[in-house]
Amino acid sequence: MTVEVAVEDVEYEGLPSNAGFAVNMFAGALAGITEHAVMFPFDSIKTRMQVFQTSPAAIYTGIGHAFTRIASTEGSRALWRGVSSVIAGAGPAHAVHFGVYEAVKEFTGGNERGYRWLETAAAGASATIASDALMNPFDVIKQRMQIHNSQHRSMVVCARTVFRTEGLAAFYVSYPTTLMMTVPFTAVQFSSYESLKKLLNPRNDYSPLTHAISGGLAGGFAAAVTTPLDVAKTLLQTRGTSEDTEIRGARGMRDAFRIIWARDGWRGFTRGLSPRVLTFMPSNALCWLSYEFFKAAIREK
């Protein structure tokens, strides 16, 4: 309660545009953990809808159908399987993400007056390259635990199993595809967020509603346009669990695209679009809301 009062009383528009590397990293870590934990069940459904399954029990017609089928056949706890991995990775990865973002934005002049979309996009892309290198192994473990009939119940056991059976490369086989997805995603998201924030709140007051609306719209749009790459990433990250020899043999993005096209055509590249957008709109709204809140609160302290 005390922190809330401090944030309301702070002259937000009078604060320096760059709060300092440590503050940005700490605020980013808290925002990342909050975002991923709250929206995790939707992320689990998105992963399951993207995986090419032969079992009829793992084929879902929509978000509602997926929720009810998973809850009734596996229990509602299955929707949270793998959350430990994403929380363990999200804190440090988001700390690096927002720390690098603010540092590069300050360095390139993105905090100056006007719509600095190019500088903001460059800062977002730089932040993504740094944070994804840290987050990618945790994301692989998370998706291995999320899929239907996963035998993994522990993040540590899953990591050991993947390393023992597939080697270190399994944790990074999707990294180039991840970057091809997240660099444009982050560039679009961050530039859209900053532009919308300046449009809706030109005085730069502390405005939770503005942060939430700008973050939600930016996240939903960026998620939609990068869904095809996310489908390819999921195929590569879960290939070791597939009984399909062609999927198990996929070596990179080109193989993933070829398999998706052969199996499902254009429709295959939109697998999980609805839960992905529904995940990213509220999660990005929450992420930016939390980030701006923690950044202001920590600086006020």
Helices and strands as residue ranges (DSSP letters): H 2-9, G 12-14, H 21-38, H 40-50, G 56-58, H 63-73, G 76-80, H 83-108, H 117-146, H 155-166, G 168-171, H 175-200, H 208-225, H 227-237, G 239-241, H 245-248, H 253-268, H 273-300
